[in-house]
Amino acid sequence: MADSAAETTPDENRGPQILAVCGSLVGLSMVVVALRIWVRARMVQHIGTDDWTIIGAMVRLRLCQYPELRGAPRAHSGIICSAAG
């Protein structure tokens, strides 16, 4: 663990890694939400306000995810890890 902290510099931009992890998790959650909406629309034949709230939250998350991470502050993992240890 100490080796990985020593390899990173305070100015290293970890934004692409954060974007990859967040994008994967958001993609997975979008699949789950899409399956839920499909089941509610096809089998139950009723999409309620909770479903519309989930859809709105997913749209907002997707629209705001990239711009927030694009200008995200740099992750100073070397400093954080050395200060914590």
The 8 nearest C-alpha neighbors of each residue, nearest first, counted from 0:
[[1, 2, 3, 4, 80, 5, 84, 6],
 [0, 2, 4, 3, 5, 80, 81, 84],
 [3, 1, 5, 4, 0, 6, 7, 77],
 [2, 4, 6, 5, 1, 0, 7, 77],
 [5, 3, 77, 1, 2, 6, 7, 80],
 [4, 6, 2, 3, 7, 77, 1, 8],
 [7, 5, 3, 4, 2, 8, 77, 1],
 [8, 6, 5, 77, 4, 11, 3, 9],
 [7, 9, 11, 10, 77, 6, 75, 5],
 [8, 10, 75, 11, 77, 78, 7, 76],
 [11, 9, 8, 12, 73, 75, 74, 7],
 [12, 10, 8, 9, 13, 7, 73, 74],
 [11, 13, 73, 14, 10, 74, 15, 72],
 [12, 14, 16, 15, 74, 11, 73, 17],
 [13, 15, 17, 16, 12, 18, 68, 71],
 [16, 14, 18, 17, 13, 19, 12, 68],
 [17, 15, 19, 18, 13, 14, 20, 21],
 [16, 18, 14, 20, 15, 19, 21, 13],
 [17, 19, 15, 21, 16, 20, 22, 14],
 [20, 18, 16, 22, 17, 21, 23, 15],
 [21, 19, 23, 17, 22, 18, 24, 16],
 [22, 20, 18, 24, 23, 19, 25, 17],
 [21, 23, 19, 25, 20, 24, 18, 26],
 [24, 22, 26, 20, 21, 25, 19, 27],
 [23, 25, 27, 21, 26, 22, 28, 20],
 [26, 24, 28, 22, 27, 23, 21, 29],
 [27, 25, 29, 23, 24, 28, 22, 30],
 [28, 26, 24, 30, 29, 25, 23, 31],
 [27, 29, 31, 25, 30, 26, 32, 24],
 [30, 28, 26, 32, 27, 31, 33, 25],
 [29, 31, 33, 27, 28, 32, 34, 26],
 [30, 32, 28, 34, 29, 33, 35, 27],
 [31, 33, 35, 29, 34, 30, 28, 36],
 [34, 32, 30, 36, 35, 31, 29, 37],
 [33, 35, 37, 31, 32, 36, 38, 30],
 [36, 34, 32, 38, 33, 37, 39, 31],
 [35, 37, 39, 33, 38, 34, 40, 32],
 [36, 38, 34, 40, 35, 39, 41, 33],
 [39, 37, 35, 41, 42, 36, 40, 34],
 [38, 40, 43, 36, 37, 42, 41, 44],
 [39, 41, 44, 37, 38, 45, 36, 43],
 [42, 40, 38, 44, 39, 37, 43, 45],
 [43, 41, 38, 44, 39, 40, 37, 45],
 [42, 44, 39, 45, 41, 40, 38, 46],
 [45, 43, 40, 41, 42, 39, 46, 38],
 [44, 46, 43, 40, 39, 47, 41, 42],
 [45, 47, 39, 50, 40, 44, 48, 36],
 [48, 46, 50, 49, 45, 51, 39, 52],
 [47, 49, 51, 50, 52, 46, 53, 54],
 [48, 50, 52, 47, 51, 53, 46, 54],
 [49, 51, 53, 52, 48, 47, 46, 54],
 [52, 50, 54, 48, 53, 49, 55, 47],
 [53, 51, 49, 55, 50, 54, 48, 56],
 [52, 54, 50, 56, 51, 55, 57, 49],
 [55, 53, 51, 57, 52, 56, 58, 50],
 [56, 54, 52, 58, 53, 57, 51, 59],
 [55, 57, 53, 59, 54, 58, 60, 52],
 [56, 58, 60, 54, 59, 55, 61, 53],
 [59, 57, 55, 61, 60, 56, 62, 54],
 [58, 60, 56, 62, 57, 61, 63, 55],
 [61, 59, 57, 63, 58, 62, 64, 56],
 [60, 62, 58, 64, 59, 63, 57, 65],
 [61, 63, 59, 60, 64, 58, 65, 66],
 [64, 62, 60, 61, 66, 65, 59, 67],
 [65, 63, 61, 67, 60, 62, 66, 68],
 [64, 66, 68, 67, 63, 69, 62, 18],
 [67, 65, 69, 68, 63, 64, 70, 62],
 [68, 66, 65, 69, 64, 70, 71, 63],
 [69, 67, 71, 65, 70, 66, 14, 64],
 [68, 70, 66, 67, 71, 65, 14, 18],
 [69, 71, 68, 67, 72, 66, 14, 65],
 [72, 70, 68, 69, 67, 73, 14, 66],
 [73, 71, 74, 70, 14, 12, 68, 13],
 [72, 74, 12, 75, 13, 71, 11, 10],
 [75, 73, 76, 13, 72, 12, 11, 9],
 [74, 76, 9, 77, 78, 73, 79, 10],
 [75, 77, 79, 78, 74, 80, 4, 7],
 [78, 76, 4, 80, 79, 75, 7, 5],
 [77, 79, 81, 76, 80, 75, 82, 9],
 [78, 80, 76, 82, 77, 81, 83, 75],
 [79, 81, 83, 77, 82, 78, 76, 84],
 [80, 82, 84, 78, 83, 79, 77, 4],
 [83, 81, 79, 80, 84, 78, 77, 76],
 [84, 82, 80, 81, 79, 78, 77, 76],
 [83, 81, 82, 80, 79, 1, 78, 0]]
